[in-house]
Every structure is written in structure tokens, then in C-alpha cells.
Amino acid sequence: MLDDTILSIDDAQGEVFEGPEKKLEVFFSSPASADGFRQFGQSTWSDLLVEASCTILHCKQNAHFDAYLLSESSMFVYPSKVILKTCGTTGLLLVLPKLLALAERIGVVVENVHYGHYRYKFPEQQLYPHASLDQERSYLSRHFGSVQSRVLGPTDGRCWFALCARPEKPLPEVQQAPAESMVKALESAPEPVSPGSPRAGEDIFEIAMEGLHPDVCRRFVGSAYPTLSGKALATHMTAVSGIGALLPKVLVDEWAFEPCGYSMNGLRNEFYYTIHITPEEGFSYASFETNDPKYRQLSWVQAVVAVFAPAVFTATLTTRHVACELPSYTLPGFERTCMEVACLGAGVSVCSMNFNADATAIRKRKLVATEKHAEPIDNSDGPDLEEPASVAASDGSDLAVSEGSDLAASDGSDLEGSDLLAAPDGLESSECAAGAMLAAA
């Protein structure tokens, strides 16, 4: 069990941190080279990220994309797509001039730009060009002309800001490919996606969570594990928090920050997964994001929420080409307070819904936080990755979370030895919060 270590605003000497991330997705025309933007090395991306005031911590790659862990969140580089996600007071949009210069170097043009973020907890601390939605829209307009923007949810509460831009210049005409190359392309193409069904790798699903249960927050404070540091500490946090159970057969790259905080990127085929956690009491926050369509299923949403036990959360889906649609989720212990869909033009749409823990769950949650006394973990012999961790579920009960679960997984290609976080044989689903949620589905 964990000790009572948890950082508060007082512990941080009044300092606060903006957990909600800004997110920029830029889609380009097909590059002449198969590598596209992946041909640029880490030094090139480091130079670009200087504009956003963040640095590269680590990088993992597979056959489909490169995943960079940043000092403030993550970056994912595909041949014709770049996704940047940064928290704090970073100036994310300021990377655009250098990104467009890289596009010119490889002979591609912008097709679509998606930008958005959950409402800021401390908006007064944001810097140019992020001091307001108008300022963000104006900056995008300078580079792309037409910009559509919408606010989903109550503007005076938990809302989602979504913007979409397209260049005003027409795209260059595409030369007709030789018949032989067209046949080869068709032979290797995936099965067509039916209208209205999830588009693998194209659409992005996000869950933004606030008011994490204190027991969850403690798991991401370094001083709770006095014998661990660096990679060993980050790996242990992944295991005991239940994050590993959420991502079976995923190549995981994690990072533990000092004195607290956690980030991870995951890779599986063309799918990326990323989680970022700000555990400080008073402004605790966690985000989960992926382009894997199965995670928008109710059972997976329940599993994510069970691991982090938030007081409130917002689920958002951004789609291209097809109408945005999320199920009308019904989660035990939560009330849906808002659901909105917005079209941003160019086939882009966003669906967002807010959830609050219901009154019964809140009462039980307070009792657990007040009455429960935890004992410190003994890591004298190193991390015990199979020790289950207690996490309060949305209904107030304690659910055990361990390294793996019986979660269903797809194929495990592009994976490497020790990077796998698969479910151990014989683990009962009742021993893991994520597994328990999925087993009940």
C-alpha cells in the first residue's frame, strides 16, 4: 500500500500547473517519399519544439510512426501527419511556421489543421497566442485564412474548444498514377470502412479527467517509492496504477517526473496511445487519448475511468470524413450533464460530453478519503510489479489494479521483448479495475 504522500498547492509553495493540454493535428498531402515527415531526425524536431518551450525526453518508433515523449506531453510523427500535444503554458501554435517550412522541404501541402483543448484551469497564466480563443483563432487565420471554431459545453464551465483550418490556396492537381502502381495499391489497401463506422487511425478519442481520487494521485508522486527512480520508477507507476492493464500488447514508453507527475506514449501498429497525469491536490488532472477506435466502446471507457476515479470527466471524439458520433454512454456512479456535436467544415466534426460523479459516489468517495489509512510500500527488494493496487471506483468501492488483465487484445506486431505489458497468465479479472469493467461488459 502507499503512504499518505500527496502534493498540495501548499506543498508546491502556491505554484500551480495547467494539466489540460493544447492539441494540434496537421494533415498533409501524400509525400513523394514513403517516410515523409519521419525522415527528419530528432535534432530537427528539437529545433521546432523550441518555439513551444518544450524539449524531447525520449522517442520510440515502429513501422508506422514515431512517438516522442516531451517535457510537456507528446508528439507523434507519421509520414503525412504530425500530432502535437503540450500542457502548461507552452506556445504550441508557435511551431507552425517551422512545421510549414519542413512541409515545403519535402514537397507537401497542408490539407487540414485541427486544433483544440479542454478549458484551461488557470487561463490567466496562458501566453501568446493562447491567452484567449479569439487569439488562437486569429493566429491560425494568419497562416491558413479560413478558420472555423466552436465551443462545446457550457462556456462558463467544463467546455471543449475546437478549431479547424484549411489553406485558402487550392491543392495541386494529382498526376494520374500508372495502372500497374494503382493495381498494387489496391491489392495492399485495407478493407473499406463502411459509412458511420470508426475509421482506424483517422479519428481521435480523448478523455479529460479532473478531481482524481487521492489514492490515485499518490501513485504518481515519486517520494512514495523511495527506492525507485528513473525508468524503474516510471515502469512501476505504469504497473501499480492499472495503466498497463489498459494497454495490453502495446509498446509502452513512460516517464516519471520529479517531484510528481507521469507521462506515457504507447504504440501498436498504426495506433498511438498517450496518458498524462498531473497529481497535485487541488488541480489534479489526467488525460487519455488514442486513435484506436475500440477505446470508444463503453467497456473501455469504463475501464479508463475506473483506473483514474475522477470526480468529473469529459469525453471527446474528433472525426474526419464521416459524421461524428459517440454512444450515449451510461456509466454507473456518473451523471451525463452535457452532450454536443459540432461540424467544423471540410468533413470535420467533434462530439463532446461531460460527466459528473453522482451524489452517492461523491459521499462514498469522501468517506474513503477520510477513513482510509494506507501503509507505505516496501520496495527494499525492488518493485513488485504484481502487487495489486487499491483504486476507488466510481461507485466508491475499492477495485484492485495490477500490471495486467484479461483485456482483449489485437495482434502484437511491432512489439519488442521487455517493452510488452501483457496480462500475466491466470490473473482473474476481478483483481484489476480495468479488467473488472471489461469483464462485466
C-alpha positions, -999 to +999 in steps of 0.1 A: +000+000+000+010+036-005+018+061+023-001+094+026+023+112+002+004+136-020+014+171-031-009+200-025-009+236-036+007+245-002+034+219-007+042+235-041+045+269-024+015+282-041+026+272-076+000+256-099+003+237-132-020+237-162-027+200-168-052+203-197-033+201-230-034+220-262-035+197-292-025+204-328-030+179-357-018+188-391-027+166-421-007+169-453-009+157-489+009+124-496+047+128-497+068+116-526+090+096-501+074+068-481+090+082-449+075+117-453+080+137-421+096+107-405+128+114-425+135+143-401+157+134-372+154+143-335+175+174-338+151+189-364+121+183-341+140+196-311+146+228-330+109+231-339+099+225-303+120+253-290+092+276-303+067+258-279+092+260-250+094+222-246+120+195-252+122+159-262+127+134-234+126+101-253+115+085-286+100+052-296+093+040-332+075+013-350+069+006-387+041+032-388+051+063-368+075+079-343+063+087-307+081+114-288+078+120-251+081+157-244+089+177-213+053+188-217+033+159-231+038+142-265+044+144-303+035+118-329+050+119-364+035+099-393+046+102-429+018+127-438+005+137-403+020+154-373+002+155-339+015+177-311+001+178-276+015+202-249+004+212-215+013+240-191+019+274-206+036+262-238+031+282-270+020+253-292+008+272-322+041+290-325+056+258-340+035+262-372+060+284-392+088+258-388+064+229-394+052+245-427+088+250-437+095+213-432+065+206-453+079+227-481+112+209-479+095+175-486+071+189-512+038+185-494+010+209-486-015+213-457-049+196-462-064+202-428-055+216-394-073+206-362-066+225-330-084+222-297-082+219-260-102+213-228-109+246-210-079+258-190-079+256-152-057+288-150-064+307-182-049+339-169-014+322-170-015+314-207+008+333-230+005+345-266-011+332-288-031+312-262-045+340-240-080+335-255-099+316-281-100+347-302-063+350-301-058+313-310-083+317-339-066+349-351-032+332-351-044+303-372-061+326-396-028+344-403-014+311-416-044+295-432-071+320-439-104+303-432-109+291-396-140+275-381-143+274-343-168+261-318-172+258-280-188+226-269-203+226-234-211+254-211-187+283-218-187+292-181-178+256-171-162+225-185-161+230-222-141+220-252-126+245-277-124+232-312-109+249-343-104+237-378-085+254-406-078+248-443-054+267-466-071+291-490-048+281-518-062+252-539-043+219-536-021+210-566-036+186-591-025+150-585-009+133-615-025+101-626-006+071-614+004+043-638-020+014-640+005-010-625+011+011-594-027+016-590-033-022-590-006-028-564-020-001-542-055-016-544-041-051-536-024-038-504-052-015-493-072-023-462-108-033-462-131-003-469-147+013-439-185+014-440-202+048-436-206+057-399-182+031-386-150+041-368-121+049-391-090+032-379-062+057-372-081+088-385-104+097-357-092+107-322-109+099-289-100+117-257-110+116-221-101+146-199-104+138-161-103+161-131-105+156-094-087+123-093-092+102-062-063+109-036-053+072-037-048+075-075-028+108-071-004+092-046+006+066-071+023+093-093+043+110-065+080+099-066+086+101-029+060+073-024+086+049-038+119+059-021+140+031-036+130+037-072+140+064-097+141+069-134+129+042-157+123+018-128+100+043-111+081+050-143+076+013-151+064+007-115+039+035-118+026+020-150+021-013-134+006-005-100-017+023-113-035-001-137-023+018-168-005-013-180-038-033-178-055-007-201-029-013-228-024-050-235+002-058-261+012-021-265+048-009-268+049+015-238+073+044-233+068+060-199+083+088-179+081+098-142+086+135-134+101+150-102+087+155-077+055+142-092+037+136-125+037+109-152+035+107-190+034+077-214+032+070-251+020+037-265+025+022-300+006-007-316+006-009-354-008+025-366-024+033-333-010+056-307-020+059-270-010+087-246-017+094-210-006+124-190-011+129-152-009+160-130-015+145-095-013+176-073-042+181-049-064+210-059-058+207-096-053+170-103-058+160-139-054+131-162-059+127-199-062+096-221-060+098-259-059+074-288-067+069-324-077+032-317-114+031-323-121+002-299-114+025-269-146+045-276-166+014-267-184+017-233-164-011-217-131+006-224-144+040-213-155+024-180-120+008-176-102+041-181-125+059-157-122+031-131-084+034-131-083+072-125-115+076-104-122+112-114-149+134-099-157+147-134-146+139-169-152+149-205-151+125-234-145+140-269-143+124-304-129+143-334-137+127-368-128+133-404-149+123-435-178+108-415-203+124-391-191+124-356-210+100-333-204+087-298-227+064-279-249+079-252-227+064-225-243+054-192-217+048-166-225+036-130-218+063-105-218+091-131-244+115-145-241+129-180-246+166-178-239+177-214-237+163-249-230+184-280-219+178-316-204+205-338-195+205-375-163+225-384-165+222-422-142+202-445-158+170-432-145+176-396-168+172-367-165+170-329-187+153-303-182+161-266-200+150-234-195+159-197-200+136-168-201+143-130-198+117-102-233+113-088-242+123-052-239+088-038-205+083-053-192+116-040-204+107-005-187+073-006-156+089-021-153+114+008-156+086+033-129+065+017-106+095+015-113+104+052-112+070+068-087+050+048-052+049+061-026+035+038+007+017+047+039+025+027+051+002+001+082-018+009+104-016-022+136-027-005+140-056-029+129-036-059+095-031-075+069-058-071+051-054-103+024-080-095+013-063-062-023-052-067-031-015-060-063-003-045-082+023-066-116+037-057-142+030-084-168+055-095-193+039-071-170+043-041-159+007-038-122-003-039-111-021-070-077-038-072-054-028-101-024-047-111+000-049-140-022-069-164-057-081-170-077-103-193-084-074-217-089-085-253-060-076-275-053-074-312-022-088-327+011-078-311+032-070-341+058-043-339+065-052-303+097-059-285+106-081-256+107-061-223+085-033-237+054-055-237+029-050-209+007-081-214-017-097-189+000-124-168-014-159-171-041-168-146-049-133-135-086-131-125-104-101-140-117-092-105-082-084-095-080-054-118-102-024-121-098-022-159-104-059-163-134-059-140-151-032-161-144-051-193-154-085-179-188-070-169-195-057-204 
